[in-house]
């Protein structure tokens, strides 16, 4: 993976040029003077697309799931 170090103020003016590098897998280290302060890294892509309903029926909810909680829940009365 390509790693590039750039001063924070320089990065502000060159951000449009840096983002395509990051999208291709590069890591950008932002510095203030010679001190690293932040990293710009590519986002992690999920290995597989999410499928709606994949685990349908795997979880059971009680019939009163959407009902208001009893007053004793909020007051702490036993």
mmCIF file of the N, C-alpha and C atoms, coordinates in Angstrom:
data_MODEL
# 
_entry.id   MODEL 
# 
loop_
_atom_site.group_PDB 
_atom_site.id 
_atom_site.type_symbol 
_atom_site.label_atom_id 
_atom_site.label_alt_id 
_atom_site.label_comp_id 
_atom_site.label_asym_id 
_atom_site.label_entity_id 
_atom_site.label_seq_id 
_atom_site.pdbx_PDB_ins_code 
_atom_site.Cartn_x 
_atom_site.Cartn_y 
_atom_site.Cartn_z 
_atom_site.occupancy 
_atom_site.B_iso_or_equiv 
_atom_site.pdbx_formal_charge 
_atom_site.auth_seq_id 
_atom_site.auth_comp_id 
_atom_site.auth_asym_id 
_atom_site.auth_atom_id 
_atom_site.pdbx_PDB_model_num 
ATOM 1   N N  . UNK A 1 1  ? 0.846   -1.175  0.000  1.00 0.00 ? 1  UNK A N  1 
ATOM 2   C CA . UNK A 1 1  ? 0.000   0.000   0.000  1.00 0.00 ? 1  UNK A CA 1 
ATOM 3   C C  . UNK A 1 1  ? 0.891   1.238   0.000  1.00 0.00 ? 1  UNK A C  1 
ATOM 4   N N  . UNK A 1 2  ? 0.558   2.182   -0.847 1.00 0.00 ? 2  UNK A N  1 
ATOM 5   C CA . UNK A 1 2  ? 1.291   3.437   -0.926 1.00 0.00 ? 2  UNK A CA 1 
ATOM 6   C C  . UNK A 1 2  ? 0.965   4.290   0.295  1.00 0.00 ? 2  UNK A C  1 
ATOM 7   N N  . UNK A 1 3  ? 2.005   4.873   0.906  1.00 0.00 ? 3  UNK A N  1 
ATOM 8   C CA . UNK A 1 3  ? 1.796   5.762   2.038  1.00 0.00 ? 3  UNK A CA 1 
ATOM 9   C C  . UNK A 1 3  ? 2.451   7.090   1.706  1.00 0.00 ? 3  UNK A C  1 
ATOM 10  N N  . UNK A 1 4  ? 1.711   8.174   1.903  1.00 0.00 ? 4  UNK A N  1 
ATOM 11  C CA . UNK A 1 4  ? 2.215   9.504   1.593  1.00 0.00 ? 4  UNK A CA 1 
ATOM 12  C C  . UNK A 1 4  ? 2.049   10.373  2.834  1.00 0.00 ? 4  UNK A C  1 
ATOM 13  N N  . UNK A 1 5  ? 3.056   11.165  3.135  1.00 0.00 ? 5  UNK A N  1 
ATOM 14  C CA . UNK A 1 5  ? 2.997   12.095  4.259  1.00 0.00 ? 5  UNK A CA 1 
ATOM 15  C C  . UNK A 1 5  ? 2.935   13.506  3.697  1.00 0.00 ? 5  UNK A C  1 
ATOM 16  N N  . UNK A 1 6  ? 1.998   14.292  4.217  1.00 0.00 ? 6  UNK A N  1 
ATOM 17  C CA . UNK A 1 6  ? 1.816   15.646  3.700  1.00 0.00 ? 6  UNK A CA 1 
ATOM 18  C C  . UNK A 1 6  ? 1.412   16.570  4.844  1.00 0.00 ? 6  UNK A C  1 
ATOM 19  N N  . UNK A 1 7  ? 1.879   17.810  4.785  1.00 0.00 ? 7  UNK A N  1 
ATOM 20  C CA . UNK A 1 7  ? 1.547   18.800  5.801  1.00 0.00 ? 7  UNK A CA 1 
ATOM 21  C C  . UNK A 1 7  ? 0.058   19.141  5.716  1.00 0.00 ? 7  UNK A C  1 
ATOM 22  N N  . UNK A 1 8  ? -0.553  19.344  6.855  1.00 0.00 ? 8  UNK A N  1 
ATOM 23  C CA . UNK A 1 8  ? -1.983  19.606  6.946  1.00 0.00 ? 8  UNK A CA 1 
ATOM 24  C C  . UNK A 1 8  ? -2.411  20.772  6.056  1.00 0.00 ? 8  UNK A C  1 
ATOM 25  N N  . UNK A 1 9  ? -1.660  21.848  6.066  1.00 0.00 ? 9  UNK A N  1 
ATOM 26  C CA . UNK A 1 9  ? -2.032  23.029  5.289  1.00 0.00 ? 9  UNK A CA 1 
ATOM 27  C C  . UNK A 1 9  ? -1.873  22.780  3.792  1.00 0.00 ? 9  UNK A C  1 
ATOM 28  N N  . UNK A 1 10 ? -0.879  21.999  3.407  1.00 0.00 ? 10 UNK A N  1 
ATOM 29  C CA . UNK A 1 10 ? -0.707  21.635  2.003  1.00 0.00 ? 10 UNK A CA 1 
ATOM 30  C C  . UNK A 1 10 ? -1.840  20.705  1.560  1.00 0.00 ? 10 UNK A C  1 
ATOM 31  N N  . UNK A 1 11 ? -2.254  19.814  2.447  1.00 0.00 ? 11 UNK A N  1 
ATOM 32  C CA . UNK A 1 11 ? -3.337  18.884  2.126  1.00 0.00 ? 11 UNK A CA 1 
ATOM 33  C C  . UNK A 1 11 ? -4.640  19.628  1.855  1.00 0.00 ? 11 UNK A C  1 
ATOM 34  N N  . UNK A 1 12 ? -4.870  20.728  2.563  1.00 0.00 ? 12 UNK A N  1 
ATOM 35  C CA . UNK A 1 12 ? -6.099  21.497  2.355  1.00 0.00 ? 12 UNK A CA 1 
ATOM 36  C C  . UNK A 1 12 ? -6.194  22.011  0.924  1.00 0.00 ? 12 UNK A C  1 
ATOM 37  N N  . UNK A 1 13 ? -5.079  22.412  0.354  1.00 0.00 ? 13 UNK A N  1 
ATOM 38  C CA . UNK A 1 13 ? -5.107  22.942  -1.008 1.00 0.00 ? 13 UNK A CA 1 
ATOM 39  C C  . UNK A 1 13 ? -5.063  21.843  -2.061 1.00 0.00 ? 13 UNK A C  1 
ATOM 40  N N  . UNK A 1 14 ? -4.590  20.644  -1.698 1.00 0.00 ? 14 UNK A N  1 
ATOM 41  C CA . UNK A 1 14 ? -4.449  19.556  -2.669 1.00 0.00 ? 14 UNK A CA 1 
ATOM 42  C C  . UNK A 1 14 ? -5.410  18.396  -2.424 1.00 0.00 ? 14 UNK A C  1 
ATOM 43  N N  . UNK A 1 15 ? -6.422  18.593  -1.592 1.00 0.00 ? 15 UNK A N  1 
ATOM 44  C CA . UNK A 1 15 ? -7.343  17.503  -1.267 1.00 0.00 ? 15 UNK A CA 1 
ATOM 45  C C  . UNK A 1 15 ? -7.980  16.864  -2.505 1.00 0.00 ? 15 UNK A C  1 
ATOM 46  N N  . UNK A 1 16 ? -8.431  17.645  -3.495 1.00 0.00 ? 16 UNK A N  1 
ATOM 47  C CA . UNK A 1 16 ? -9.013  17.002  -4.681 1.00 0.00 ? 16 UNK A CA 1 
ATOM 48  C C  . UNK A 1 16 ? -8.035  16.069  -5.404 1.00 0.00 ? 16 UNK A C  1 
ATOM 49  N N  . UNK A 1 17 ? -6.749  16.329  -5.300 1.00 0.00 ? 17 UNK A N  1 
ATOM 50  C CA . UNK A 1 17 ? -5.745  15.465  -5.929 1.00 0.00 ? 17 UNK A CA 1 
ATOM 51  C C  . UNK A 1 17 ? -5.427  14.250  -5.052 1.00 0.00 ? 17 UNK A C  1 
ATOM 52  N N  . UNK A 1 18 ? -5.594  14.380  -3.744 1.00 0.00 ? 18 UNK A N  1 
ATOM 53  C CA . UNK A 1 18 ? -5.261  13.296  -2.823 1.00 0.00 ? 18 UNK A CA 1 
ATOM 54  C C  . UNK A 1 18 ? -6.350  12.225  -2.757 1.00 0.00 ? 18 UNK A C  1 
ATOM 55  N N  . UNK A 1 19 ? -7.603  12.624  -2.863 1.00 0.00 ? 19 UNK A N  1 
ATOM 56  C CA . UNK A 1 19 ? -8.695  11.665  -2.706 1.00 0.00 ? 19 UNK A CA 1 
ATOM 57  C C  . UNK A 1 19 ? -8.669  10.527  -3.724 1.00 0.00 ? 19 UNK A C  1 
ATOM 58  N N  . UNK A 1 20 ? -8.356  10.765  -4.997 1.00 0.00 ? 20 UNK A N  1 
ATOM 59  C CA . UNK A 1 20 ? -8.250  9.622   -5.916 1.00 0.00 ? 20 UNK A CA 1 
ATOM 60  C C  . UNK A 1 20 ? -7.154  8.634   -5.510 1.00 0.00 ? 20 UNK A C  1 
ATOM 61  N N  . UNK A 1 21 ? -6.065  9.125   -4.932 1.00 0.00 ? 21 UNK A N  1 
ATOM 62  C CA . UNK A 1 21 ? -5.008  8.228   -4.451 1.00 0.00 ? 21 UNK A CA 1 
ATOM 63  C C  . UNK A 1 21 ? -5.537  7.343   -3.329 1.00 0.00 ? 21 UNK A C  1 
ATOM 64  N N  . UNK A 1 22 ? -6.281  7.952   -2.417 1.00 0.00 ? 22 UNK A N  1 
ATOM 65  C CA . UNK A 1 22 ? -6.854  7.198   -1.301 1.00 0.00 ? 22 UNK A CA 1 
ATOM 66  C C  . UNK A 1 22 ? -7.853  6.170   -1.828 1.00 0.00 ? 22 UNK A C  1 
ATOM 67  N N  . UNK A 1 23 ? -8.649  6.557   -2.803 1.00 0.00 ? 23 UNK A N  1 
ATOM 68  C CA . UNK A 1 23 ? -9.636  5.641   -3.373 1.00 0.00 ? 23 UNK A CA 1 
ATOM 69  C C  . UNK A 1 23 ? -8.966  4.426   -4.009 1.00 0.00 ? 23 UNK A C  1 
ATOM 70  N N  . UNK A 1 24 ? -7.721  4.585   -4.450 1.00 0.00 ? 24 UNK A N  1 
ATOM 71  C CA . UNK A 1 24 ? -6.972  3.476   -5.054 1.00 0.00 ? 24 UNK A CA 1 
ATOM 72  C C  . UNK A 1 24 ? -6.200  2.672   -4.013 1.00 0.00 ? 24 UNK A C  1 
ATOM 73  N N  . UNK A 1 25 ? -6.335  3.033   -2.728 1.00 0.00 ? 25 UNK A N  1 
ATOM 74  C CA . UNK A 1 25 ? -5.710  2.248   -1.675 1.00 0.00 ? 25 UNK A CA 1 
ATOM 75  C C  . UNK A 1 25 ? -4.577  2.927   -0.932 1.00 0.00 ? 25 UNK A C  1 
ATOM 76  N N  . UNK A 1 26 ? -4.216  4.148   -1.310 1.00 0.00 ? 26 UNK A N  1 
ATOM 77  C CA . UNK A 1 26 ? -3.122  4.849   -0.633 1.00 0.00 ? 26 UNK A CA 1 
ATOM 78  C C  . UNK A 1 26 ? -3.565  5.324   0.748  1.00 0.00 ? 26 UNK A C  1 
ATOM 79  N N  . UNK A 1 27 ? -2.599  5.497   1.633  1.00 0.00 ? 27 UNK A N  1 
ATOM 80  C CA . UNK A 1 27 ? -2.849  6.037   2.964  1.00 0.00 ? 27 UNK A CA 1 
ATOM 81  C C  . UNK A 1 27 ? -2.114  7.358   3.058  1.00 0.00 ? 27 UNK A C  1 
ATOM 82  N N  . UNK A 1 28 ? -2.805  8.407   3.474  1.00 0.00 ? 28 UNK A N  1 
ATOM 83  C CA . UNK A 1 28 ? -2.216  9.736   3.589  1.00 0.00 ? 28 UNK A CA 1 
ATOM 84  C C  . UNK A 1 28 ? -2.067  10.061  5.072  1.00 0.00 ? 28 UNK A C  1 
ATOM 85  N N  . UNK A 1 29 ? -0.851  10.413  5.484  1.00 0.00 ? 29 UNK A N  1 
ATOM 86  C CA . UNK A 1 29 ? -0.588  10.840  6.860  1.00 0.00 ? 29 UNK A CA 1 
ATOM 87  C C  . UNK A 1 29 ? -0.515  12.362  6.852  1.00 0.00 ? 29 UNK A C  1 
ATOM 88  N N  . UNK A 1 30 ? -1.363  13.007  7.649  1.00 0.00 ? 30 UNK A N  1 
ATOM 89  C CA . UNK A 1 30 ? -1.348  14.462  7.751  1.00 0.00 ? 30 UNK A CA 1 
ATOM 90  C C  . UNK A 1 30 ? -0.482  14.863  8.936  1.00 0.00 ? 30 UNK A C  1 
ATOM 91  N N  . UNK A 1 31 ? 0.368   15.858  8.716  1.00 0.00 ? 31 UNK A N  1 
ATOM 92  C CA . UNK A 1 31 ? 1.276   16.295  9.775  1.00 0.00 ? 31 UNK A CA 1 
ATOM 93  C C  . UNK A 1 31 ? 1.130   17.788  10.028 1.00 0.00 ? 31 UNK A C  1 
ATOM 94  N N  . UNK A 1 32 ? 1.462   18.188  11.252 1.00 0.00 ? 32 UNK A N  1 
ATOM 95  C CA . UNK A 1 32 ? 1.646   19.597  11.594 1.00 0.00 ? 32 UNK A CA 1 
ATOM 96  C C  . UNK A 1 32 ? 3.115   19.717  11.943 1.00 0.00 ? 32 UNK A C  1 
ATOM 97  N N  . UNK A 1 33 ? 3.855   20.382  11.082 1.00 0.00 ? 33 UNK A N  1 
ATOM 98  C CA . UNK A 1 33 ? 5.303   20.364  11.220 1.00 0.00 ? 33 UNK A CA 1 
ATOM 99  C C  . UNK A 1 33 ? 5.766   18.955  10.919 1.00 0.00 ? 33 UNK A C  1 
ATOM 100 N N  . UNK A 1 34 ? 6.429   18.322  11.861 1.00 0.00 ? 34 UNK A N  1 
ATOM 101 C CA . UNK A 1 34 ? 6.859   16.934  11.655 1.00 0.00 ? 34 UNK A CA 1 
ATOM 102 C C  . UNK A 1 34 ? 6.048   15.950  12.502 1.00 0.00 ? 34 UNK A C  1 
ATOM 103 N N  . UNK A 1 35 ? 4.992   16.441  13.158 1.00 0.00 ? 35 UNK A N  1 
ATOM 104 C CA . UNK A 1 35 ? 4.187   15.593  14.029 1.00 0.00 ? 35 UNK A CA 1 
ATOM 105 C C  . UNK A 1 35 ? 2.959   15.055  13.296 1.00 0.00 ? 35 UNK A C  1 
ATOM 106 N N  . UNK A 1 36 ? 2.828   13.732  13.184 1.00 0.00 ? 36 UNK A N  1 
ATOM 107 C CA . UNK A 1 36 ? 1.628   13.169  12.564 1.00 0.00 ? 36 UNK A CA 1 
ATOM 108 C C  . UNK A 1 36 ? 0.397   13.470  13.427 1.00 0.00 ? 36 UNK A C  1 
ATOM 109 N N  . UNK A 1 37 ? -0.680  13.928  12.790 1.00 0.00 ? 37 UNK A N  1 
ATOM 110 C CA . UNK A 1 37 ? -1.893  14.257  13.537 1.00 0.00 ? 37 UNK A CA 1 
ATOM 111 C C  . UNK A 1 37 ? -3.124  13.491  13.057 1.00 0.00 ? 37 UNK A C  1 
ATOM 112 N N  . UNK A 1 38 ? -3.094  12.970  11.836 1.00 0.00 ? 38 UNK A N  1 
ATOM 113 C CA . UNK A 1 38 ? -4.270  12.260  11.322 1.00 0.00 ? 38 UNK A CA 1 
ATOM 114 C C  . UNK A 1 38 ? -3.883  11.390  10.137 1.00 0.00 ? 38 UNK A C  1 
ATOM 115 N N  . UNK A 1 39 ? -4.789  10.447  9.833  1.00 0.00 ? 39 UNK A N  1 
ATOM 116 C CA . UNK A 1 39 ? -4.614  9.578   8.667  1.00 0.00 ? 39 UNK A CA 1 
ATOM 117 C C  . UNK A 1 39 ? -5.866  9.648   7.809  1.00 0.00 ? 39 UNK A C  1 
ATOM 118 N N  . UNK A 1 40 ? -5.673  9.644   6.508  1.00 0.00 ? 40 UNK A N  1 
ATOM 119 C CA . UNK A 1 40 ? -6.786  9.482   5.577  1.00 0.00 ? 40 UNK A CA 1 
ATOM 120 C C  . UNK A 1 40 ? -6.575  8.119   4.942  1.00 0.00 ? 40 UNK A C  1 
ATOM 121 N N  . UNK A 1 41 ? -7.537  7.224   5.137  1.00 0.00 ? 41 UNK A N  1 
ATOM 122 C CA . UNK A 1 41 ? -7.411  5.856   4.629  1.00 0.00 ? 41 UNK A CA 1 
ATOM 123 C C  . UNK A 1 41 ? -8.658  5.502   3.828  1.00 0.00 ? 41 UNK A C  1 
ATOM 124 N N  . UNK A 1 42 ? -8.534  4.543   2.915  1.00 0.00 ? 42 UNK A N  1 
ATOM 125 C CA . UNK A 1 42 ? -9.718  4.124   2.166  1.00 0.00 ? 42 UNK A CA 1 
ATOM 126 C C  . UNK A 1 42 ? -10.737 3.479   3.097  1.00 0.00 ? 42 UNK A C  1 
ATOM 127 N N  . UNK A 1 43 ? -11.995 3.605   2.758  1.00 0.00 ? 43 UNK A N  1 
ATOM 128 C CA . UNK A 1 43 ? -13.023 2.942   3.551  1.00 0.00 ? 43 UNK A CA 1 
ATOM 129 C C  . UNK A 1 43 ? -12.965 1.447   3.292  1.00 0.00 ? 43 UNK A C  1 
ATOM 130 N N  . UNK A 1 44 ? -13.304 0.685   4.312  1.00 0.00 ? 44 UNK A N  1 
ATOM 131 C CA . UNK A 1 44 ? -13.320 -0.767  4.162  1.00 0.00 ? 44 UNK A CA 1 
ATOM 132 C C  . UNK A 1 44 ? -14.597 -1.157  3.433  1.00 0.00 ? 44 UNK A C  1 
ATOM 133 N N  . UNK A 1 45 ? -14.442 -1.893  2.379  1.00 0.00 ? 45 UNK A N  1 
ATOM 134 C CA . UNK A 1 45 ? -15.601 -2.364  1.639  1.00 0.00 ? 45 UNK A CA 1 
ATOM 135 C C  . UNK A 1 45 ? -16.053 -3.683  2.229  1.00 0.00 ? 45 UNK A C  1 
ATOM 136 N N  . UNK A 1 46 ? -17.354 -3.877  2.318  1.00 0.00 ? 46 UNK A N  1 
ATOM 137 C CA . UNK A 1 46 ? -17.847 -5.138  2.861  1.00 0.00 ? 46 UNK A CA 1 
ATOM 138 C C  . UNK A 1 46 ? -17.557 -6.260  1.874  1.00 0.00 ? 46 UNK A C  1 
ATOM 139 N N  . UNK A 1 47 ? -17.285 -7.436  2.398  1.00 0.00 ? 47 UNK A N  1 
ATOM 140 C CA . UNK A 1 47 ? -16.923 -8.579  1.564  1.00 0.00 ? 47 UNK A CA 1 
ATOM 141 C C  . UNK A 1 47 ? -18.084 -9.036  0.698  1.00 0.00 ? 47 UNK A C  1 
ATOM 142 N N  . UNK A 1 48 ? -19.282 -8.936  1.209  1.00 0.00 ? 48 UNK A N  1 
ATOM 143 C CA . UNK A 1 48 ? -20.444 -9.386  0.448  1.00 0.00 ? 48 UNK A CA 1 
ATOM 144 C C  . UNK A 1 48 ? -21.575 -8.380  0.634  1.00 0.00 ? 48 UNK A C  1 
ATOM 145 N N  . UNK A 1 49 ? -22.413 -8.232  -0.357 1.00 0.00 ? 49 UNK A N  1 
ATOM 146 C CA . UNK A 1 49 ? -23.535 -7.309  -0.192 1.00 0.00 ? 49 UNK A CA 1 
ATOM 147 C C  . UNK A 1 49 ? -24.501 -7.820  0.867  1.00 0.00 ? 49 UNK A C  1 
ATOM 148 N N  . UNK A 1 50 ? -25.137 -6.898  1.552  1.00 0.00 ? 50 UNK A N  1 
ATOM 149 C CA . UNK A 1 50 ? -26.108 -7.268  2.575  1.00 0.00 ? 50 UNK A CA 1 
ATOM 150 C C  . UNK A 1 50 ? -27.413 -7.664  1.896  1.00 0.00 ? 50 UNK A C  1 
ATOM 151 N N  . UNK A 1 51 ? -28.032 -8.697  2.402  1.00 0.00 ? 51 UNK A N  1 
ATOM 152 C CA . UNK A 1 51 ? -29.263 -9.212  1.814  1.00 0.00 ? 51 UNK A CA 1 
ATOM 153 C C  . UNK A 1 51 ? -30.402 -9.056  2.818  1.00 0.00 ? 51 UNK A C  1 
ATOM 154 N N  . UNK A 1 52 ? -31.411 -8.293  2.425  1.00 0.00 ? 52 UNK A N  1 
ATOM 155 C CA . UNK A 1 52 ? -32.566 -8.099  3.306  1.00 0.00 ? 52 UNK A CA 1 
ATOM 156 C C  . UNK A 1 52 ? -33.310 -9.416  3.492  1.00 0.00 ? 52 UNK A C  1 
ATOM 157 N N  . UNK A 1 53 ? -33.682 -9.717  4.729  1.00 0.00 ? 53 UNK A N  1 
ATOM 158 C CA . UNK A 1 53 ? -34.453 -10.917 5.014  1.00 0.00 ? 53 UNK A CA 1 
ATOM 159 C C  . UNK A 1 53 ? -33.642 -12.191 5.078  1.00 0.00 ? 53 UNK A C  1 
ATOM 160 N N  . UNK A 1 54 ? -32.334 -12.085 5.072  1.00 0.00 ? 54 UNK A N  1 
ATOM 161 C CA . UNK A 1 54 ? -31.475 -13.269 5.066  1.00 0.00 ? 54 UNK A CA 1 
ATOM 162 C C  . UNK A 1 54 ? -31.714 -14.154 6.289  1.00 0.00 ? 54 UNK A C  1 
ATOM 163 N N  . UNK A 1 55 ? -31.961 -13.551 7.433  1.00 0.00 ? 55 UNK A N  1 
ATOM 164 C CA . UNK A 1 55 ? -32.165 -14.317 8.667  1.00 0.00 ? 55 UNK A CA 1 
ATOM 165 C C  . UNK A 1 55 ? -33.607 -14.225 9.158  1.00 0.00 ? 55 UNK A C  1 
ATOM 166 N N  . UNK A 1 56 ? -34.520 -14.105 8.224  1.00 0.00 ? 56 UNK A N  1 
ATOM 167 C CA . UNK A 1 56 ? -35.939 -14.005 8.597  1.00 0.00 ? 56 UNK A CA 1 
ATOM 168 C C  . UNK A 1 56 ? -36.341 -15.214 9.432  1.00 0.00 ? 56 UNK A C  1 
ATOM 169 N N  . UNK A 1 57 ? -37.039 -14.956 10.533 1.00 0.00 ? 57 UNK A N  1 
ATOM 170 C CA . UNK A 1 57 ? -37.499 -16.027 11.403 1.00 0.00 ? 57 UNK A CA 1 
ATOM 171 C C  . UNK A 1 57 ? -36.488 -16.457 12.448 1.00 0.00 ? 57 UNK A C  1 
ATOM 172 N N  . UNK A 1 58 ? -35.285 -15.919 12.422 1.00 0.00 ? 58 UNK A N  1 
ATOM 173 C CA . UNK A 1 58 ? -34.246 -16.319 13.366 1.00 0.00 ? 58 UNK A CA 1 
ATOM 174 C C  . UNK A 1 58 ? -34.426 -15.652 14.731 1.00 0.00 ? 58 UNK A C  1 
ATOM 175 N N  . UNK A 1 59 ? -35.173 -14.563 14.766 1.00 0.00 ? 59 UNK A N  1 
ATOM 176 C CA . UNK A 1 59 ? -35.385 -13.831 16.016 1.00 0.00 ? 59 UNK A CA 1 
ATOM 177 C C  . UNK A 1 59 ? -36.884 -13.754 16.281 1.00 0.00 ? 59 UNK A C  1 
ATOM 178 N N  . UNK A 1 60 ? -37.258 -13.964 17.533 1.00 0.00 ? 60 UNK A N  1 
ATOM 179 C CA . UNK A 1 60 ? -38.658 -13.878 17.910 1.00 0.00 ? 60 UNK A CA 1 
ATOM 180 C C  . UNK A 1 60 ? -38.846 -12.695 18.855 1.00 0.00 ? 60 UNK A C  1 
ATOM 181 N N  . UNK A 1 61 ? -39.860 -11.884 18.589 1.00 0.00 ? 61 UNK A N  1 
ATOM 182 C CA . UNK A 1 61 ? -40.199 -10.773 19.469 1.00 0.00 ? 61 UNK A CA 1 
ATOM 183 C C  . UNK A 1 61 ? -41.550 -11.047 20.101 1.00 0.00 ? 61 UNK A C  1 
ATOM 184 N N  . UNK A 1 62 ? -41.707 -10.608 21.335 1.00 0.00 ? 62 UNK A N  1 
ATOM 185 C CA . UNK A 1 62 ? -42.987 -10.817 22.011 1.00 0.00 ? 62 UNK A CA 1 
ATOM 186 C C  . UNK A 1 62 ? -44.068 -9.969  21.341 1.00 0.00 ? 62 UNK A C  1 
ATOM 187 N N  . UNK A 1 63 ? -45.302 -10.386 21.525 1.00 0.00 ? 63 UNK A N  1 
ATOM 188 C CA . UNK A 1 63 ? -46.421 -9.685  20.899 1.00 0.00 ? 63 UNK A CA 1 
ATOM 189 C C  . UNK A 1 63 ? -46.570 -8.254  21.409 1.00 0.00 ? 63 UNK A C  1 
ATOM 190 N N  . UNK A 1 64 ? -46.109 -7.990  22.642 1.00 0.00 ? 64 UNK A N  1 
ATOM 191 C CA . UNK A 1 64 ? -46.248 -6.649  23.202 1.00 0.00 ? 64 UNK A CA 1 
ATOM 192 C C  . UNK A 1 64 ? -44.969 -5.816  23.045 1.00 0.00 ? 64 UNK A C  1 
ATOM 193 N N  . UNK A 1 65 ? -44.140 -6.151  22.098 1.00 0.00 ? 65 UNK A N  1 
ATOM 194 C CA . UNK A 1 65 ? -42.858 -5.469  21.894 1.00 0.00 ? 65 UNK A CA 1 
ATOM 195 C C  . UNK A 1 65 ? -43.020 -3.952  21.764 1.00 0.00 ? 65 UNK A C  1 
ATOM 196 N N  . UNK A 1 66 ? -44.029 -3.509  21.040 1.00 0.00 ? 66 UNK A N  1 
ATOM 197 C CA . UNK A 1 66 ? -44.221 -2.081  20.789 1.00 0.00 ? 66 UNK A CA 1 
ATOM 198 C C  . UNK A 1 66 ? -45.077 -1.380  21.846 1.00 0.00 ? 66 UNK A C  1 
ATOM 199 N N  . UNK A 1 67 ? -45.519 -2.097  22.846 1.00 0.00 ? 67 UNK A N  1 
ATOM 200 C CA . UNK A 1 67 ? -46.353 -1.506  23.890 1.00 0.00 ? 67 UNK A CA 1 
ATOM 201 C C  . UNK A 1 67 ? -45.491 -0.642  24.813 1.00 0.00 ? 67 UNK A C  1 
ATOM 202 N N  . UNK A 1 68 ? -46.085 0.387   25.422 1.00 0.00 ? 68 UNK A N  1 
ATOM 203 C CA . UNK A 1 68 ? -45.332 1.208   26.376 1.00 0.00 ? 68 UNK A CA 1 
ATOM 204 C C  . UNK A 1 68 ? -44.867 0.365   27.562 1.00 0.00 ? 68 UNK A C  1 
ATOM 205 N N  . UNK A 1 69 ? -43.739 0.725   28.117 1.00 0.00 ? 69 UNK A N  1 
ATOM 206 C CA . UNK A 1 69 ? -43.223 0.028   29.294 1.00 0.00 ? 69 UNK A CA 1 
ATOM 207 C C  . UNK A 1 69 ? -44.056 0.408   30.516 1.00 0.00 ? 69 UNK A C  1 
ATOM 208 N N  . UNK A 1 70 ? -44.173 -0.497  31.479 1.00 0.00 ? 70 UNK A N  1 
ATOM 209 C CA . UNK A 1 70 ? -44.961 -0.185  32.681 1.00 0.00 ? 70 UNK A CA 1 
ATOM 210 C C  . UNK A 1 70 ? -44.302 0.935   33.488 1.00 0.00 ? 70 UNK A C  1 
ATOM 211 N N  . UNK A 1 71 ? -45.121 1.639   34.246 1.00 0.00 ? 71 UNK A N  1 
ATOM 212 C CA . UNK A 1 71 ? -44.631 2.766   35.045 1.00 0.00 ? 71 UNK A CA 1 
ATOM 213 C C  . UNK A 1 71 ? -43.528 2.337   36.009 1.00 0.00 ? 71 UNK A C  1 
ATOM 214 N N  . UNK A 1 72 ? -43.634 1.124   36.576 1.00 0.00 ? 72 UNK A N  1 
ATOM 215 C CA . UNK A 1 72 ? -42.618 0.671   37.533 1.00 0.00 ? 72 UNK A CA 1 
ATOM 216 C C  . UNK A 1 72 ? -41.239 0.522   36.878 1.00 0.00 ? 72 UNK A C  1 
ATOM 217 N N  . UNK A 1 73 ? -41.200 0.367   35.565 1.00 0.00 ? 73 UNK A N  1 
ATOM 218 C CA . UNK A 1 73 ? -39.911 0.315   34.871 1.00 0.00 ? 73 UNK A CA 1 
ATOM 219 C C  . UNK A 1 73 ? -39.182 1.651   35.024 1.00 0.00 ? 73 UNK A C  1 
ATOM 220 N N  . UNK A 1 74 ? -39.920 2.751   34.902 1.00 0.00 ? 74 UNK A N  1 
ATOM 221 C CA . UNK A 1 74 ? -39.325 4.081   34.955 1.00 0.00 ? 74 UNK A CA 1 
ATOM 222 C C  . UNK A 1 74 ? -39.070 4.555   36.383 1.00 0.00 ? 74 UNK A C  1 
ATOM 223 N N  . UNK A 1 75 ? -39.916 4.148   37.314 1.00 0.00 ? 75 UNK A N  1 
ATOM 224 C CA . UNK A 1 75 ? -39.776 4.635   38.691 1.00 0.00 ? 75 UNK A CA 1 
ATOM 225 C C  . UNK A 1 75 ? -38.876 3.754   39.542 1.00 0.00 ? 75 UNK A C  1 
ATOM 226 N N  . UNK A 1 76 ? -38.621 2.528   39.097 1.00 0.00 ? 76 UNK A N  1 
ATOM 227 C CA . UNK A 1 76 ? -37.762 1.626   39.850 1.00 0.00 ? 76 UNK A CA 1 
ATOM 228 C C  . UNK A 1 76 ? -38.495 0.875   40.937 1.00 0.00 ? 76 UNK A C  1 
ATOM 229 N N  . UNK A 1 77 ? -39.809 1.007   40.998 1.00 0.00 ? 77 UNK A N  1 
ATOM 230 C CA . UNK A 1 77 ? -40.598 0.271   41.993 1.00 0.00 ? 77 UNK A CA 1 
ATOM 231 C C  . UNK A 1 77 ? -40.591 -1.210  41.655 1.00 0.00 ? 77 UNK A C  1 
ATOM 232 N N  . UNK A 1 78 ? -40.506 -2.028  42.683 1.00 0.00 ? 78 UNK A N  1 
ATOM 233 C CA . UNK A 1 78 ? -40.483 -3.479  42.453 1.00 0.00 ? 78 UNK A CA 1 
ATOM 234 C C  . UNK A 1 78 ? -41.841 -4.086  42.522 1.00 0.00 ? 78 UNK A C  1 
# 
